[in-house]
Amino acid sequence: MLELFSAGLVASWLQMMGLPRSADPWDLVNRPSLQTAAWQVNAVDPAAERVKTQYLDLLKSQGLDPNSQGIWIQSGANLLTSHQGTVPMSAASLTKIATSLAALQTWGVNHQFETLVMTNGQIQNGVVQGDLLIQSNGDPMFLAEDAIALGNTLNKMGITRVTGDLVLTSRLMLHFEKDDWKSAELLKKILTNQKDWELEVDQEVATIPEKMTRPKLAIAGKVRSSAPIENATILVRHRSLPLHHLLKKLNVYSQNRMSQLLADHLGGTEAVIQKAATAARIPTDELLLINGSGLGTENRISAHAACAMLAAIDRYLHPLNLTIADVFPASGFDRNGTMEDRDMPARSVIKTGTLSTVSALAGVVPTRDRGLVWFAIINRGTDILELRQQQDLFLHALQREWGMVRSAAAIEPSAWVKQQRSVLDASKRNEIVNGG
């Protein structure tokens, strides 16, 4: 049906449906609202139906209940096929799609969380006469490299010693450690370059540039916590990576603690549900969550809702010259994390979800005949490796039906992001506020 419209008529139609204008109206046609209203044209595709039926028959032959499997396949305004598509099911880390969408809606792609290094004393001859205060407003990826950079900046300011304590005045998650106290203890070890602190962050040490000098800061006192201290002097302001970089790391590695910390700072699970459901234009009864990470089978999402949230993220990023591949793993570009050992169709963008009895996959696959095909597959079973393999084969079968494409710039990592690599340098994200 859409092929009969001129570009001008499509633009007028999209405006009538409440969607924003675009320089390329066909681009918006391929970026669906995924509403369960008149905007969604039910035009079931015979090829999609056939592949879906074969897939479900295979799962049934393996002893899996078809009613415990959810499928939603959509292109533009057209629902191509569905099975239990609007039924909320345990979806594991597909929950992170909701957290990512809520975060983008709340803070924006370039938001940076701040960690402040302060003192309640004076600085004399390189000595902080008082306590060193640490206050974070929610950086979900504050790593050993960031801590080293902070210490080096203090040394650059001429500060070599603290007479008081290291005082934590807020939550702090260092190297994904959810315990604030342990994070503060580890921070002190890194700042003072105590022996063997690397053993506590062995996975991270390998990513720290060898040329990074270890800080030399003597802290005489202990680690303790305190309520925020008024009139403290800010020494250094450290900014996190921009939000879109954080979400990319979160989703590539499906990092549970990062996602939960973001959800907490968004206002908790209910806030995530409301923000994500509103942005994706889906009923909240298709998004039943107990946390922001996906840990626990009680987190339930419909296949339809997963697609709708991904499409909402895509619509949000598109006018900003970013793509969905800037915040989720992309086949052919990302080879680590959840992309390891997966055989995805070329240039597809995905989010995985895994628990002991759940394997879920959602994303978008570019095709020649159907354009961008949005999909969600939610499986309940115990042979996770087999379920993953069958999901990959399912997507390849769909792409074979509708044809491969040589490029899909609309969902490939953007050139703008590639040009922003300098922001990854932790030391360049430090700002000296008061030099003593």
Disulfide bonds with the S-S distance in Angstrom:
none
